Amino acid sequence: MAFTISQKIKTIAKLFSEPKVLSALLSQREFGYLNEIGWFESFKSNRSIDKNRRPIPWFAYPFIDFLSPRLTKDLVLFEFGSGSSTSFFAERVKQVISIEHNKEWFEIVNKTKPNNVKLILTDSDSVDDYLNYLTKLNEKVDVIIVDGLHRNECLINALEKLSENGVIILDDSERSEYKKGIESVIGRGFKTLEFWGIAPTVLFKKCTTLFYKSNNCLKV
């Protein structure tokens, strides 16, 4: 959310008129929650990184905390949309297959991708091209991340390529435009866990949702 100069001046004036609030906010820079999760580092760099400048997904922070210890080296993960999440997952799972439609961003991620990452640049940003690589997979995958284009279609098609104990993760699931895809997954017997909170680089509240069944690979 962008603020006008007038709004910024009013906000600063209000903070100085509330010294306790200002002190609490300033303390976050060194001792509080925002410092602990590395939010300031991510905000300054405009990158999804933690306190030690290591890459993390652009998920709600509570979900990152939940997911990290549950990922294991026997899992195969497929993600729609590459980035900091790609390196983060590569450290924790057996293999990452990542789809990217933006050529410039693809080249940036490709320069530092780990050996267990298969990074694929789509022919275009059309629905068919975007989904093509998932539908053509011979094997099924354990975790599918939906965090790129055509998220309703990605959710629906993910159901056919998910392993028996697989899970689906949808980021920005608070958006009403993803209702169709969410209802399709739930209609196939999946339960949901919603994780609300702020995320790297931003202070607004967003939601990351996990779709799972019994005996799932994350042991939920």
C-alpha positions as CSV (number, residue, x, y, z in Angstrom):
1,M,0.0,0.0,0.0
2,A,1.5,3.4,-1.1
3,F,1.2,6.4,1.2
4,T,1.0,10.0,0.0
5,I,3.5,12.6,1.5
6,S,0.6,14.1,3.4
7,Q,-0.3,10.7,5.0
8,K,3.3,10.1,5.9
9,I,3.6,13.4,7.6
10,K,0.4,12.8,9.6
11,T,1.6,9.3,10.6
12,I,5.0,10.6,11.8
13,A,3.3,13.4,13.8
14,K,0.9,10.9,15.4
15,L,3.8,8.6,16.4
16,F,5.6,11.5,18.1
17,S,2.4,12.3,20.0
18,E,2.3,8.7,21.2
19,P,5.8,8.1,22.7
20,K,4.9,4.6,24.1
21,V,3.8,3.4,20.7
22,L,6.9,4.9,19.1
23,S,9.1,3.3,21.7
24,A,7.5,-0.1,21.1
25,L,7.9,0.1,17.4
26,L,11.5,1.2,17.6
27,S,12.3,-1.7,20.0
28,Q,11.2,-4.1,17.3
29,R,14.3,-3.2,15.3
30,E,16.6,-4.8,17.8
31,F,14.6,-7.0,20.2
32,G,11.1,-7.8,18.9
33,Y,9.3,-10.2,16.7
34,L,10.0,-8.4,13.5
35,N,13.7,-8.5,14.3
36,E,13.6,-12.2,15.2
37,I,12.0,-13.2,11.9
38,G,14.2,-11.1,9.8
39,W,11.5,-8.8,8.5
40,F,13.7,-5.8,8.5
41,E,16.3,-7.5,6.3
42,S,13.6,-8.6,3.9
43,F,12.1,-5.1,3.8
44,K,15.4,-3.4,3.2
45,S,16.5,-5.7,0.4
46,N,13.0,-6.3,-1.0
47,R,13.8,-10.0,-1.0
48,S,12.2,-12.9,0.8
49,I,15.0,-13.7,3.3
50,D,15.4,-14.4,7.0
51,K,17.5,-12.7,9.7
52,N,20.6,-14.3,8.4
53,R,19.8,-13.4,4.8
54,R,19.0,-16.9,3.8
55,P,16.2,-17.4,1.3
56,I,12.7,-18.2,2.5
57,P,9.3,-18.5,0.8
58,W,7.0,-15.5,0.5
59,F,4.5,-17.2,2.8
60,A,2.9,-16.0,6.0
61,Y,5.5,-16.4,8.7
62,P,3.5,-18.7,10.8
63,F,3.3,-21.2,7.9
64,I,7.0,-21.0,7.3
65,D,7.5,-22.0,11.0
66,F,5.0,-24.8,10.6
67,L,6.3,-26.2,7.4
68,S,10.1,-26.1,7.9
69,P,10.6,-29.0,10.3
70,R,8.1,-31.2,8.4
71,L,10.0,-31.2,5.1
72,T,12.2,-34.3,4.6
73,K,14.8,-35.5,2.1
74,D,12.5,-38.2,0.7
75,L,10.0,-35.7,-0.7
76,V,9.6,-34.5,-4.3
77,L,8.2,-31.0,-4.5
78,F,6.6,-29.2,-7.5
79,E,6.1,-25.4,-7.4
80,F,4.3,-23.0,-9.7
81,G,6.4,-19.9,-9.4
82,S,10.2,-19.9,-8.6
83,G,12.2,-17.6,-6.4
84,S,13.6,-17.6,-2.9
85,S,11.3,-20.5,-2.1
86,T,13.2,-22.7,-4.7
87,S,16.5,-22.6,-2.8
88,F,14.7,-22.9,0.6
89,F,12.9,-26.1,-0.5
90,A,16.0,-27.5,-2.2
91,E,17.8,-27.6,1.1
92,R,15.0,-29.6,2.7
93,V,13.6,-32.0,0.1
94,K,14.9,-34.6,-2.4
95,Q,14.0,-32.8,-5.5
96,V,12.3,-29.5,-6.6
97,I,10.7,-29.0,-9.9
98,S,9.9,-25.3,-10.5
99,I,7.9,-23.7,-13.2
100,E,8.6,-20.1,-14.2
101,H,7.0,-18.0,-16.9
102,N,9.1,-14.8,-16.6
103,K,12.3,-15.1,-18.6
104,E,14.3,-12.4,-16.8
105,W,13.3,-13.9,-13.4
106,F,14.1,-17.4,-14.7
107,E,17.6,-16.3,-15.6
108,I,18.2,-14.8,-12.1
109,V,17.0,-17.9,-10.3
110,N,18.8,-20.2,-12.7
111,K,22.2,-18.7,-11.8
112,T,22.1,-19.9,-8.2
113,K,19.8,-22.9,-8.3
114,P,21.0,-26.0,-6.4
115,N,21.7,-29.3,-8.2
116,N,18.5,-30.9,-7.1
117,V,16.4,-28.3,-8.7
118,K,14.9,-28.7,-12.2
119,L,13.9,-25.1,-13.3
120,I,11.7,-24.9,-16.3
121,L,10.9,-21.8,-18.4
122,T,7.4,-22.0,-19.9
123,D,6.9,-21.3,-23.6
124,S,4.3,-18.6,-22.7
125,D,2.1,-17.5,-19.8
126,S,-1.0,-19.2,-21.3
127,V,-2.9,-21.7,-19.1
128,D,-1.9,-24.7,-21.4
129,D,1.8,-23.9,-21.4
130,Y,1.8,-23.2,-17.7
131,L,0.2,-26.5,-16.8
132,N,1.9,-28.6,-19.5
133,Y,4.9,-29.6,-17.4
134,L,2.9,-30.9,-14.5
135,T,0.4,-32.9,-16.6
136,K,3.3,-34.5,-18.5
137,L,5.1,-35.7,-15.4
138,N,5.5,-39.5,-15.3
139,E,5.7,-39.7,-11.6
140,K,3.5,-38.2,-8.9
141,V,4.8,-35.6,-6.5
142,D,4.5,-35.2,-2.7
143,V,4.1,-31.4,-2.4
144,I,2.6,-29.0,-4.9
145,I,3.0,-25.3,-4.3
146,V,0.6,-23.0,-6.1
147,D,2.1,-19.5,-6.0
148,G,2.2,-18.3,-9.6
149,L,-0.2,-17.8,-12.5
150,H,-3.6,-19.4,-13.2
151,R,-4.0,-20.6,-9.6
152,N,-7.5,-22.0,-9.9
153,E,-6.4,-24.2,-12.8
154,C,-3.2,-25.2,-11.0
155,L,-5.2,-26.3,-8.0
156,I,-7.6,-28.4,-10.0
157,N,-4.8,-30.0,-12.1
158,A,-2.6,-30.6,-9.1
159,L,-5.1,-33.2,-7.8
160,E,-4.2,-35.6,-10.7
161,K,-0.5,-35.5,-10.0
162,L,-0.4,-35.7,-6.3
163,S,1.0,-38.8,-4.5
164,E,-1.3,-40.8,-2.2
165,N,0.0,-38.9,0.8
166,G,0.6,-35.6,-0.9
167,V,-0.3,-32.1,0.1
168,I,-1.1,-28.9,-1.8
169,I,-0.1,-25.4,-0.6
170,L,-1.8,-22.3,-1.9
171,D,-0.4,-18.9,-1.1
172,D,-2.5,-15.7,-0.9
173,S,-5.5,-17.9,-0.3
174,E,-7.4,-15.0,1.2
175,R,-8.1,-13.7,-2.4
176,S,-11.7,-14.3,-3.5
177,E,-10.6,-15.1,-7.1
178,Y,-9.2,-18.4,-5.9
179,K,-12.6,-19.6,-4.5
180,K,-13.2,-22.0,-7.5
181,G,-9.9,-23.8,-7.1
182,I,-10.2,-24.0,-3.3
183,E,-13.7,-25.5,-3.5
184,S,-12.5,-28.1,-6.1
185,V,-9.8,-29.3,-3.8
186,I,-12.0,-29.5,-0.8
187,G,-14.6,-31.3,-2.9
188,R,-12.1,-34.1,-3.4
189,G,-12.0,-34.7,0.3
190,F,-9.1,-32.5,1.4
191,K,-9.0,-30.8,4.7
192,T,-7.6,-27.3,5.1
193,L,-5.3,-25.5,7.6
194,E,-5.1,-21.7,7.2
195,F,-2.1,-19.7,8.4
196,W,-2.6,-16.0,8.7
197,G,0.1,-13.4,9.3
198,I,2.5,-10.9,7.8
199,A,5.1,-12.1,5.3
200,P,8.6,-11.0,4.2
201,T,8.8,-7.4,2.9
202,V,5.2,-6.6,3.8
203,L,3.2,-5.8,7.0
204,F,-0.3,-6.5,5.7
205,K,-2.0,-9.8,6.8
206,K,-2.2,-12.6,4.3
207,C,-3.0,-16.3,4.3
208,T,-1.3,-19.4,3.2
209,T,-3.5,-22.6,3.1
210,L,-2.5,-26.2,3.4
211,F,-4.7,-28.9,1.8
212,Y,-4.2,-32.4,3.2
213,K,-5.7,-35.8,3.8
214,S,-5.1,-38.4,6.5
215,N,-1.7,-40.0,6.6
216,N,-0.1,-37.1,4.6
217,C,3.6,-36.7,4.1
218,L,3.8,-33.7,6.5
219,K,2.3,-35.8,9.3
220,V,-0.4,-33.2,10.1
